[in-house]
C-alpha cells in the first residue's frame, strides 16, 4: 500500500517530475520516500521529504 507521504510528495512535485521526464531524466522511487532523478553523464539529483529517520537529515539541515 502506498504511503500517504509518498502520494503527497508526488503531487507537490508533479510539475518538476513532468519537466524532468520531458528533458530525458529517469525517475527512481526509493523505499524511504525519496525520488532520484538520473540522466546519463550527469550526477543524480535526490529529492523528497526527510524526517528524523532519514540518514541524510543531519547533513542537509539548515537550522
N, C-alpha and C positions, 0 to 999 in steps of 0.2 A: 504494500500500500504506500503511495507517495506521501512524503512528509509535507505537512501544511506549509512549512517554511520554504520547501523547495518550490511549491506552486506559487507562493507569494514572490519569491526571488525571481522566478522565471517571468512572471507577469510584469514586475517592475523593470526587469532588464530586457524586455521584449524588443524595444527599438534598437538597443545595442546589439542584441543577438541577430536580428534581421539584417542590420547593416554589416556585421562581421561575416555572416554567411554570404551576403551578396558580394563581398570582397574576397571570397575564397578561403576564409578561415573555417576550420573544422572545430566543432564543439565536442567536448568530452565532459560528461556529467560524473562527478565524483561522489562517492558514498557519503562524504561529510557535508554535502550540500554545495560544494564549490563547483564552479564551471571553469574549465580550462579551454582557452582558445588557442588553436595550433595552426600554424601555416609554415610550410617548408621554407627554410632559410631565415626564419625569424624566431626569437625566443618566445616561449609560451607566455600567455597572459592568464593569470589566475584571478577570477572574480567570484564574489559570493559574500554571504553573511558569515561572520565569525562569532563564536561565543567563547566562554571560558574554557571549553573542552577542546577548542581548535589549537593545535600546537603553534601555528603561526601568529596567534593573537599577540603574544608578547613582543614579537619582532616588529609588528606593524602598528603598535599602539602609538597614538599621537597625543596622549594625555600629558 
